[in-house]
Amino acid sequence: MSTSASDVVNGGISFWYADDGLPAVREPLPGDASADVVIVGGGYTGLWTAYYLKKAAPFLRITVLEQKFCGYGASGRNGGWLYNGIAGRDRYAKLHGHEAAVRLQKAMNDTVAEVVAVAEAEGIDADVHRGGVLEVATTPAQLARLKAFHEHELSYGEKDRELYGARQTAERIRMAGAVGSTWTPHGARLHPVKLVKGLAAAVEALGVTIHESTPVTEIRPKHAVTPYGTVRAPYILRCTEGFTASLKGQRRTWLPMNSSMIATEPLTDEQWAAIGWDGRETLGDMAHAYMYAQRTADGRIALGGRGVPYRFGSRTDNDGRTQPETIEALREILTRFFPALAGLRIEHAWSGVLGVPRDWCATVTLDRATGLGWAGGYVGSGVATTNLAARTLRDLVQQDSGQAGRTELTDLPWVNHKVRKWEPEPFRWLGVQGMYATYRAADRNELLHPSTESSRLARVADRVAGRH
């Protein structure tokens, strides 16, 4: 029997923490300190950066400062999609040429395997299953977009991607209304919290200092300022993604975009037999306001999408609490795709924020004049992109400090990319609310009036977003 939104465990950071437990508490910064490298933010970007820097140069004194605990933000709340998508690739192709973007895509393809390999080497059991990524179309307009998307990916060198019709799609997953799909092997399902906990432990074992419950209020050259003291270092690396707006002077740098998820009760063997999904691919669709899902290691469906996309003034929530109407909207997506699961209980709902630059391009930067660096703006593709960003930050720091020269990673087109700030309020709030309302209207229009043409409303929303 299905549950009402009031019966769902709501917030509590995420289902992943409810499943694996909260981490042990690490000590806050005890006072003023110094280091060779300070990393602000204890999520995937910060921890991977600390990991690769310490591996490359064991003598470095590296300090990670985290406002709550490692993995409190998007790293502990995401959908567990380790895949090869990267925000901004098409724009980088326009700015730097197609071949530069192909190199960026190849680096992302390789990154999926890199994360899996490091997790295995460090003994991190993160429920990884390399089933690839399956993206499904359920309307004529979505099918047209899917075929165009498939061809576009092939043009960036992804020769092992496959296109399926309705029958082949049904052999992988029985999703109501599915008329086609595209699959790439460059993807895996994982448990986000098991990965971030294991990574934090591996980093500490290497000798990196992690201070939790230590919010950084201001970053300036060679200084990271906290209520407990200031840490001085030649390099200060900002790895704060959706929480960047809370730093002094960064309110309009990246917009904290909200994404929400639900997790069902475990399915029975009969229910799994009814819908298939034996390959445990990560699952997405071709809607404008798209959904993303995974089959968890313990037999649940975890499914996400946009709820309330943005809070006025770039505010972020504290515990992941999700509005009841968002829970119902995600439940509706689940039962529309899988009518056989109409009575399935939703056990947990949560939300988190991802970082969105004004041009929707992920970036990695090191300012050699100041020693300030940053990485982020992943627009929801961060589980893998954080790893590539971290290895790139490592190479940039080593290049700047004279320990190494240029590398393939420092020459990628997203390095040192500059982007303008978001508009001030209330224009920022009005623009984002209007954009997602228009995307949802476009999806409704395509459901009610089937056509191979995408809704014109979506093109309007794209222009508002700055995606084209």
N, C-alpha and C positions, 0 to 999 in steps of 0.2 A: 504494500500500500504506500502511495506517495505521501510525502510530508509537506506541511505548509512551511513558508519561509521562517515562521517563528520557532519551528522545531529544529532548525538547522544550527549547527555550531557555527557561529558567525564571527569572523575575525580570529583573534588568538594568533595573529601573525599569518599563519597559513596551515593548511592540512599537513604539509610536509613536516612542520614542527610538531603538530599533534601526533603524527605517526612516529617520528624519530626522537622526540623529546628536545627540550631546550638545552643549549650547550652550558657547560660549566662556566662560571663567571671569571673573567680575567680582570686583573687590577687596573684601575685608572692610572693616568700619568701622575707620578708622585710629586712633580715640581718641574722647574726649568731643566731642560736637558739639551744634549746635542747629538747629532748623528751625521752620517754621510748622506743618507737619503731618507726623507720623510715621505711616507705614503699616507694620504688622507682618504680614508674609506676602507673598510674591511670586507668588501664584497669580492666578487670574482676578479674584477680588474685589479684591485689593490693586492689581493693575495697572490694572484698569478704573477704580477709584477715583482712582488717581493721574492717569490719562488725563483723566477728566472734570473733576477739580478744576483741573488745570493748564490745560486748555482754557478753563475758565470764568474763572480768575483767574491769568493767566500770571506775575504777580509773586510768587505763593506759593513759598516754599522747601519742597519736598516731598522727604522721604527715605523710601525703601522698604528695610526690613530683612528679609532672607530667610535662614533657617537653613542651607539647602543651595544650591540655585540655583532661579531662577524656573521654576515649573512642575514642581518635583520631586514635589509631592503630587498630589492628585486632578486638578488641572488638566492634568497630563501623563499621566494613567493612565486617564481615563474612557472611556466608550463612544462619545464623539463625537456624542451626541444633543443637538442644539440644538433644544429644543422648549418648548412653552408650559405645561408642568406646574409647579405650585408647591406646596410642602409646607405643609399647614395651612389651605388655603382654606376647607374646610367649617367648621372651628373658628372662623375669622374671621367667617364668615357668622353663626354662632350668637352670637358676642360683639358684633359690630358691625352686624349686619343684612345681609340678602341683597344689597342694592345696593352696599354697601361691598365685598363679596367680588366682585361683578361688575366693579367698577372695577379691583380687583386683577387679575382674570383678563384684562381688556382690556389692562392694562399689560403683562402677560406675553405676550399675543398680539403686541403691537407690538414687544416686546423681540426676538423672533426676527428680525424685519426690521431692527431697529436694529443688531444684531450683524453681520448680513450687509452692511449699508450701510457701517458703519465699517471693516470688513475691506477692502471694495472701495476706500473713500476713502484708506486708509492703504497700499494696495498689498500687503495680506497675502493670499497665496494659500494658503488653508487647506483646499483640496479640498472647498469647500462645494458641496453639491447640494441644492436645495430640493425634495425629493420628498415632504415631509410625514411623518407618523407613522402607521404601520399597526399596530393591536393586534388580535391574532387569538385566537379561542376554539377549543379543540379537544375540549371535553367538554360535555355538556348543562349542567352547573353553571356552567362558564365562559361558555357562551353566554348564560345567564340574567344573569350578572354583567355581561357585555359590553353587553347591551341596556339594563340599568339604568344602567351607566356612561355610555353614549351619551346617554340621556335627561337624565342629571344634567348632562353637559357642555352640552347645549343650553340647560338652564335658567340657565346662567351666560353666556348670550349668544353661544355659539359656533355661529352659524347656518350656517356653511359646513362643518360636520362631516358626514360621510356614513356610513351604515350599510350593510354588504354582507352578503348571504347567502353560502352555500358556493360557488355558481357564480361570483359576482362576485369573491369572495376569490381563487379559483383563477386568475382572469384576471390578477390582480396578482402572486400568488405561489403556487406549487404546494407547499403545506405539508401533510404527511400528517395526516389527521384534522381539518383545518380545517373548521369548520361555520359560521363567520361572522367578521366583523371590523368595526372602526370605523376611519375615517381622518380625520385633520385636516390641512389644508394648513399649519398653523402649526408646522412642523418642518423640520429640515435635517440632513443628514449632514455632518460635518466631521472634519478631522484635528486632534486636540486639541493636539498639540505644535507644529504649524505655526502655530496660532492664538496660543498662549502665547508662542512665540519672537517672532513678529511684533509682538505687543502690547508685549512688553518693549522691543523696539527702538524702537517708536513713542513709548513713554513717555520713554525716554532722549533721543530726538531733540527732545522738547519741553523738555528741561532738568531732568527729574526725576533725582535721585540714587538709584541702586540699589546697595546693599551686599549681596553674597552671602556664604555661609559665615559668617554672623553670626546665631547663635541668640539670640533674645530670651528671657531667663530669667524676667523679671518686668515687668509693666506696672503702673504706678501713675500717678496724676494728674500730667501734664506730664513723665513720665519713662518711657523705654523702656530697660531695663537689659540689657546684653549683656556677655560676657566681655571684650570689647575696649574697652568704655567705655559711657557713658550718653548717649543723645540726648534733649535736652530740647525740648519743643514744647508750645504751648497745646492742641493736639489730638493724641491718640494713638488710632489706629484699629486695632482688632484684626481681622485678616482671615485667620485661621488654621484655620478649618473643622475637619477631623478631627484636627488636631494641637493643638487648643486645650488638651487635657488635660495637655500637657507644661509649660504655664505655671504659675507659682506661684499657688496658690489657685483654679485652674480645673479640678481633677481631675474634678469631677462636673458640670461645666457642660454639655458636649456629649459624647455617647458616640461614640468612633471606631468606626464600623461598617465591617466589611471587605466589599469586593466584589471578585470575581475575574473574569478574562477569559482567553479564548484567541483566537488568530488562526490561521487555516488557511493552507496554501499557496495560491497563486493558483489559482482554478478555470479549467478550460478553457472554451472557447466552448460545447462540447457540454454540459458540466455546468451552465453558466448557462442554456442552452436547456432543460435538464431541469427546472429549478426556477423559471424565470421571474425575478421580482424586477427587471424592466426599469426600474421607476420609482425604484429605489434609495431607497425609503422607509426610514426607521429602523423597526426591527421589534421588537415586544414581544408578550407573551402575557398571558393573564388568570389565570395560576396565582397562588396565594397567595405562593409563593416564586418570583417572576417572573424571566423572562430578558429581556435586551435585546440587540439585534444591529444591525450595519450592514454594507452592502456597500461595501468600501473602494474608494478610487480606483484601486488597482492590482489589483482583482479578487479580493480575499480576503473571507472572512466573519470578522468580529470579533464574538464573542458572550460575554456576561457574565451573571453571577448570583451569588447568595450562596454562598460556600464556608464557611470557618470564620468565622462572623459577627463574633466579638468575642474579643479577647485579655484575659485577666485583668488587672485593674489599669489598664485603658484604655491598654495598651501599643500601640505601632504598629510595623510592620515597617520595615526600612531600605531594602531594594532590591526589594520587590515579589514576593519568592519565594512560590510557591504550592504547597500540599500536593498530592501525586500523586492522592489520591482526589478532590480538587476538580477537577483537570484531567479526570479520567475522568468525573466527573458532568457537566461541561460538554460533553464529547465526546458523552456519551449523549444529552443534550438535542439537540445538533446532528443526530445521526444518527436520532433519533426523529422529528424534524420533516422531515428530508431524507434518507430511506433511500438515495437514489441517491448520496449522498456518503459512504457507509459506509467507503470506503477512503481518504478524503481525509486527508492528513497534517496534524497540528496542529504548527505551527512555533514558536509562542511562547505562553507563559502568564505572567500577572502578576496582582498584587493591589494594592489601594490602599484608603485609608480615607475615608469620608465622615462628616460631622458630623450627629449625631442628637440634637435636644433631647428632653427628657422628654415633651413633648406633641406631638412630631413637627411642629412649626411653624417654618418659616423666619422670621427676624426681622432688622430693621435698627434700630439704636438709637444715639442720641447723648445722653449724660448732660450736660446743660447746666451742671450744678454743677461737674463735674470735667473736662470736655473729653474724657472717654473715650467712644469709640464702638466699635461692632462690627457685623458682619453675618455671617450664615451660618446653619447648621442646615438646609441645603438638602435633606438626606435623599436625595441622589442626583440631584436635578434642577438641579444647579448650573451647567451650561454656559450656560444662558440667564439663570437667576435671578441669577447673580453680576453681570451687566450692569445689571439693574434695581436691585439692591442698591447698586451703585456710584454710579449716578446719584442714588439717594435719599440716600446718605451725602453726596454733593456738595451737594445742596440743603440738608441738615440743617446742614452746616458753614457754608455761606453764610448761612443764616438766623440761626444762632447768632452769627456774627461781624458781623452787620449788613449784609452785602453784598447780601442778598436777603430777600424775605419768604416766606410760606408758598407752597407749590406743590402741584400735583395729586399729586406723588409723596410729599411730606411728610405728606399727609392720608390716605395709604393705610393700611388697617387693620393691617398687619404692623409699622408703625413704633412703636417703644418698647414692644413686647409683652413682658411679663414671664412667666417660666416657672420652675417649681421645679427643683431640682437632681436628678440621678439618685441612686438609693440607693447607700449605701456597699457595698464588697465584704464578703462574697462574694455578697450579694444581687443586685448588678448583673450579675455573670457568670452566676449561676444563672437569673436572669430572662430574659436574652437567649438563652442556650443553649436553655432550655426553649421560648421563644417560637418560634424558628426550627425546632426539632425538631417542634413541633406544626404549624407551617405546612406543612412537608414531608410530615408524616403526613396532613394534610388533602388535599394534592394527590394523594398515593398513593390515598387512600380514594376520591376522586372519579374516578380512573382505573379502579379496580377495581370500583366500584359506581356506574355511571352514573345520575345523577339530576339534575333541574333545581335541586334544593336544594343550596346550598353546605354543605360539611361543617361540622358543629357545632364540630369542633376548631378551625376558623379563627376562630370567634367567641370561643373561649376565648383563643386567641393574641392577638386584637385587644384583649381586656380586659387581658391581661398587658402588652401594648405601651403601653397608654394611648392608643390611637388612637380610642377611643369613650368 
